[in-house]
Amino acid sequence: MQMLPVHAIGELYLTGDCISRGYLNRPELTAERFLPNPFQTNQEQKEGKNARIYKTGDLVRWLPDGELEYLGRNDFQ
């Protein structure tokens, strides 16, 4: 998992205060989609924030204006 440059196509990952704890009664899917956040800052670690990152399955392209262009899915969800 790595950050990509502008115009590159990649999978969208999300983090933040509202990320779920996982899928109800689906521990294997939770483990596959809710991952440790490799981009968590030291300050966030101290505050207990953004510890996990959600693998959405959405393919996007990062545009020069900072917006994301949705291109589709990389799975069949």
Phi and psi restraints in degrees (value plus and minus 20) as a CYANA .aco file:
   2 GLN   PHI    -170.0  -130.0
   2 GLN   PSI     137.0   177.0
   3 MET   PHI     -89.8   -49.8
   3 MET   PSI     125.8   165.8
   4 LEU   PHI    -133.7   -93.7
   4 LEU   PSI     134.9   174.9
   5 PRO   PHI     -95.1   -55.1
   5 PRO   PSI     146.8   186.8
   6 VAL   PHI     -75.0   -35.0
   6 VAL   PSI     121.6   161.6
   7 HIS   PHI      61.3   101.3
   7 HIS   PSI     -32.4     7.6
   8 ALA   PHI     -95.0   -55.0
   8 ALA   PSI     129.0   169.0
   9 ILE   PHI    -119.0   -79.0
   9 ILE   PSI     113.5   153.5
  10 GLY   PHI    -177.8  -137.8
  10 GLY   PSI     155.8   195.8
  11 GLU   PHI    -103.7   -63.7
  11 GLU   PSI     119.0   159.0
  12 LEU   PHI    -103.3   -63.3
  12 LEU   PSI     109.3   149.3
  13 TYR   PHI    -137.9   -97.9
  13 TYR   PSI     123.1   163.1
  14 LEU   PHI    -144.2  -104.2
  14 LEU   PSI     129.0   169.0
  15 THR   PHI    -166.4  -126.4
  15 THR   PSI     147.4   187.4
  16 GLY   PHI     125.4   165.4
  16 GLY   PSI     159.0   199.0
  17 ASP   PHI     -83.8   -43.8
  17 ASP   PSI     -43.8    -3.8
  18 CYS   PHI    -120.1   -80.1
  18 CYS   PSI      -9.2    30.8
  19 ILE   PHI     -87.4   -47.4
  19 ILE   PSI     114.5   154.5
  20 SER   PHI     -85.2   -45.2
  20 SER   PSI     143.1   183.1
  21 ARG   PHI     -99.2   -59.2
  21 ARG   PSI     -33.9     6.1
  22 GLY   PHI     123.7   163.7
  22 GLY   PSI    -191.1  -151.1
  23 TYR   PHI    -106.9   -66.9
  23 TYR   PSI     117.1   157.1
  24 LEU   PHI     -85.1   -45.1
  24 LEU   PSI     103.2   143.2
  25 ASN   PHI      38.0    78.0
  25 ASN   PSI       8.3    48.3
  26 ARG   PHI    -153.3  -113.3
  26 ARG   PSI      44.1    84.1
  27 PRO   PHI     -80.6   -40.6
  27 PRO   PSI     -54.3   -14.3
  28 GLU   PHI     -90.1   -50.1
  28 GLU   PSI     -58.6   -18.6
  29 LEU   PHI     -90.6   -50.6
  29 LEU   PSI     -57.4   -17.4
  30 THR   PHI     -79.6   -39.6
  30 THR   PSI     -66.1   -26.1
  31 ALA   PHI     -84.3   -44.3
  31 ALA   PSI     -51.0   -11.0
  32 GLU   PHI     -96.2   -56.2
  32 GLU   PSI     -54.0   -14.0
  33 ARG   PHI    -123.7   -83.7
  33 ARG   PSI     -46.7    -6.7
  34 PHE   PHI    -126.6   -86.6
  34 PHE   PSI      83.0   123.0
  35 LEU   PHI    -132.0   -92.0
  35 LEU   PSI     138.4   178.4
  36 PRO   PHI     -79.8   -39.8
  36 PRO   PSI     119.3   159.3
  37 ASN   PHI    -104.7   -64.7
  37 ASN   PSI      86.7   126.7
  38 PRO   PHI     -92.5   -52.5
  38 PRO   PSI     -29.8    10.2
  39 PHE   PHI    -121.9   -81.9
  39 PHE   PSI     -15.0    25.0
  40 GLN   PHI     -84.0   -44.0
  40 GLN   PSI     110.3   150.3
  41 THR   PHI     -99.7   -59.7
  41 THR   PSI     144.7   184.7
  42 ASN   PHI     -80.0   -40.0
  42 ASN   PSI     -59.9   -19.9
  43 GLN   PHI     -83.0   -43.0
  43 GLN   PSI     -62.8   -22.8
  44 GLU   PHI     -83.5   -43.5
  44 GLU   PSI     -58.0   -18.0
  45 GLN   PHI     -81.4   -41.4
  45 GLN   PSI     -65.5   -25.5
  46 LYS   PHI     -80.5   -40.5
  46 LYS   PSI     -57.7   -17.7
  47 GLU   PHI    -107.6   -67.6
  47 GLU   PSI     -24.0    16.0
  48 GLY   PHI      49.4    89.4
  48 GLY   PSI      13.1    53.1
  49 LYS   PHI    -132.1   -92.1
  49 LYS   PSI     130.6   170.6
  50 ASN   PHI      34.5    74.5
  50 ASN   PSI      19.4    59.4
  51 ALA   PHI     -93.2   -53.2
  51 ALA   PSI     -44.2    -4.2
  52 ARG   PHI    -143.0  -103.0
  52 ARG   PSI     136.9   176.9
  53 ILE   PHI    -147.7  -107.7
  53 ILE   PSI     120.4   160.4
  54 TYR   PHI    -122.8   -82.8
  54 TYR   PSI     103.6   143.6
  55 LYS   PHI    -104.6   -64.6
  55 LYS   PSI      86.0   126.0
  56 THR   PHI     -98.1   -58.1
  56 THR   PSI     -49.3    -9.3
  57 GLY   PHI      66.4   106.4
  57 GLY   PSI     -21.2    18.8
  58 ASP   PHI    -108.0   -68.0
  58 ASP   PSI     116.0   156.0
  59 LEU   PHI    -116.9   -76.9
  59 LEU   PSI     110.4   150.4
  60 VAL   PHI    -157.4  -117.4
  60 VAL   PSI     142.6   182.6
  61 ARG   PHI    -142.2  -102.2
  61 ARG   PSI     113.4   153.4
  62 TRP   PHI    -104.8   -64.8
  62 TRP   PSI     100.8   140.8
  63 LEU   PHI    -112.3   -72.3
  63 LEU   PSI     137.3   177.3
  64 PRO   PHI     -78.3   -38.3
  64 PRO   PSI     -47.0    -7.0
  65 ASP   PHI    -103.5   -63.5
  65 ASP   PSI     -16.1    23.9
  66 GLY   PHI      73.3   113.3
  66 GLY   PSI     -28.9    11.1
  67 GLU   PHI    -101.7   -61.7
  67 GLU   PSI     140.8   180.8
  68 LEU   PHI    -128.4   -88.4
  68 LEU   PSI     113.6   153.6
  69 GLU   PHI    -119.3   -79.3
  69 GLU   PSI      99.1   139.1
  70 TYR   PHI     -95.3   -55.3
  70 TYR   PSI     108.7   148.7
  71 LEU   PHI    -133.5   -93.5
  71 LEU   PSI     -34.6     5.4
  72 GLY   PHI     120.6   160.6
  72 GLY   PSI    -181.7  -141.7
  73 ARG   PHI    -134.2   -94.2
  73 ARG   PSI     135.1   175.1
  74 ASN   PHI    -127.0   -87.0
  74 ASN   PSI      -7.7    32.3
  75 ASP   PHI    -161.4  -121.4
  75 ASP   PSI    -189.8  -149.8
  76 PHE   PHI    -129.1   -89.1
  76 PHE   PSI       4.2    44.2
